[in-house]
Amino acid sequence: MEVENQQPGSWEGYVSWRNRPALKGRHGGMVAASFVLVAEVLENLAYLANASNLVLYFSEYMHFSPSNSANSVTNFMGTAFLLALVGGFLSDAFFTTYFIYLIGALIEFLGLVILTVQAHSPSLKPPKCDPATPSIPCQKVHGAKAAMLFIGLYLVALGVGGIKGSLPAHGAEQFDEDSPKGRKQRSTFFNYFVFCLSCGALIAVTLVVWVEDNKGWQWGFGISTFAILLSIPIFLLGSTYYRNKIPNGSPLTTIVKVLLAALLNSFKSRGSNNAIASMATSPTPTPASEEEGGNIKSKTVEPTQETPSKSLQFLNRAVGDNSTAGALDCSVQQVEEVKVVIKILPIFACTIILNCCLAQLSTFSVQQAATMNTKLGSLKVPPASLPIFPVIFMMFLAPVYDHCIIPFARRATKTEMGISHLQRIGIGLVLSILAMAVAAIVEIKRKRVAMDTGLLDTTTPLPLTFFWIAFQYLFLGSADLFTLAGLLEFFFTEAPSSMRSLATSLSWASLAMGYYLSTVIVSIVNSATGNSNHKPWLSGSNLNHYHLDRFYWVMCVLSGLNFLHYLFWAMRYKYRSGRAPN
C-alpha cells in the first residue's frame, strides 16, 4: 500500500481511512476505540444469540440427537473461531483491519438472512414430529434443506471469523504503545472489550433467546440480522477518528523464510569445516569480483546491527550466508520476530483444554438445564439463558478489575502492568478445573433426583431448580473473563507489529480448537466406554441415561494436567517489554 511521506505530526506506519497519513491528536485514542466497543456489543449479540441456543434448534426443529446436536454446534463455533486466523492474516498481509471488519460483517449478514428465511418457512424445514406416534422416529433434516441450513450457518461462521480476526486488533491499534498512558489505555480497552462481549451476550441470552423460544426462531434470527447490519454504520461513524495500520506483507512468508534459511544454512555449515581447512593450506586467493566482494562484506556484522539473541539458536543460522538463495536473506529483526511467535505458541496450546471446557456451556449444560425446573416464580426461563449468570458477573468484574484491582496491583508490585498477562491466564485455568469438578457434582445430584422421583425415563422436568447448573456457568464464565482478556492483550503486546492481527487471532483459534477437541473427546469417550455389555457414556436420546458426571470428571483431570503443563512454560517465559512483574 503506497502512502505519501510521513508528516511531522503523523503516526508512523498508520493511515487514515482515506489512505492519508494518520495525524497525532486527530486519529486514534479512546474515542476511536469506543466505536469499536459499540460495534462489538452488536456483533457478539448477533453471533451469541444463536450460538447459545442453537443446540435446541438442531434437536427440536432439525431433529438431531442430543450428541449430534452438541457436535454440530461445537463444529460450527469451532469453525467460526478458527477462521479468525484467516481474518487476522488478511489484516496483517494485504488489507487493513478496517476493511476486513466490513467484509466480515456483510458476509455474516448474508448468512443470517438465509437462516432467517429458512426458519420462517415451514417448507424449508423437516416436518414436525407427531406426538401421537412416538414410536415413529422424527425425520432429520436432509437434502436441499440441510444444504440451506449449513450454507447459512457457515457463511455466518466465515463472517464471524473475519470480525474476530480484525476487530480486537483494530481497537488496540488506536493507542500509542510508546507511552505509558497509551499502554495503560490499551490494557483498559481489552478489559472493556470483554465487558462489551458480555453486554452483547446479556441481550442475546435473555431477550433474543426468549424470543426464539416463545415467538419463533425466525424472530430470533431476524434480531441477529438487524444487529449485525446496525453495527456497520456505527463502525463507519468512527472512520474519521481511526488510525489504520499499513499492511506489511504476509507474516507467514517471513516465518517460512526464516525457517527455511535456518534449515538450509545448517546443512551448508556441515561442509564448512572442510572448506576452511583447504583455505588454510592453499595459496592466497585472487581478489574477488565486485559482486563476490559484496557478498563477503555482507557477512560482516555492522557496528549498528544488533546480534541475534541466544534463545532458539537454531534460528540464528538464518542470518548466515544465503548467497545460493538470495530470496532467503533474513535480517536479525526477522529472526527475532519468528522467535517471539514460536515462544508464544506453547501458551496458546495450554488454553485449548480450557476452551474445551467452555464448549460444554453451549452443549451439555444447556441440555441438562432443559431437564430441570426452569421456572423463576411465574416466569419460565429458557435453558439457553443460563449464561446470564457468568455474563452479569463478568460485566461486574471487568470494571472492578480495571479500576480497583489493577491500580492496587500496580502499587503493590511497582510495575506498569500490576498483574501480568500470564498470571491472569493462570487464574482462568485454575477456575476451569474448579468448574468441571462443580459440574460433575451437580450432575450427580441431578441424576439422583431423577432416580428418586422415578423420572429417569420421562421428559417431565425434574423437581430441581436450574440454579444448580448456574454454579458451573459462574466458574467457567469467570475463567473465560480472566483468560480471554489476558490472551488478547498478551498476544497483541508480545507479537511483532507486523503479525499482531494474526497473533491476536490465536485467542479465537484456541476457542476453535477447544470446540473441536470437545467433539473429539466425546467421540473417544464413547468409543472407549461402549461395548457389548455397556452403552457409551454419551449416546442416546435421553440425557438421563448419560454418564455425564464421569465425563466431567475426565475433563477435570485433563484440566489439572493442562495447568501443570502451563506452569512449565509460563515460568520460563520472558516478556519482550520487560514491564511485567515476575
Secondary structure, DSSP 8 states (H G I E B T S, - for coil): -------TTEEEEEE-TTSSEEETTTS-SHHHHHHHHHHHHHHHHHHHHHHTTHHHHHHHTS---HHHHHHHHHHHHHHHHHTHHHHHHHHHHTS-HHHHHHHHHHHHHHHHHHHHHHHH-GGGS-----TT-TTS------HHHHHHHHHHHHHHHHHHHHHHHHHHHHHHTTS-TTSHHHHHHHHHHHHHHHHHHHHHHHHIIIIIHHHHHHT-HHHHHHHHHHHHHHHHHHHHHTTTT--EE---S-HHHHHHHHHHHHHHHHHHHTTHHHHHHHHHHS-------HHHHHHHHHHS--TTS----STTGGGGGGGS--TT-GGG---HHHHHHHHHHHHHHHHHHHTHHHHHHHGGGGTHHHHHHHTEE-EETTEE--GGGTTHHHHHHHHHHHHHIIIIIHHHHHHHHTSSSSS-HHHHHHHHHHHHHHHHHHHHHHHHHHHHHHHHTT-TTS-S-EEEETHHHHHHHHHHHHHHHHHHHHHHHHHHHHS-GGGHHHHHHHHHHHHHHHHHHHHHHHHHHHHHH--SSS--TT-SS-GGGS-HHHHHHHHHHHHHHHHHHHHHHHTT---SSS-S--
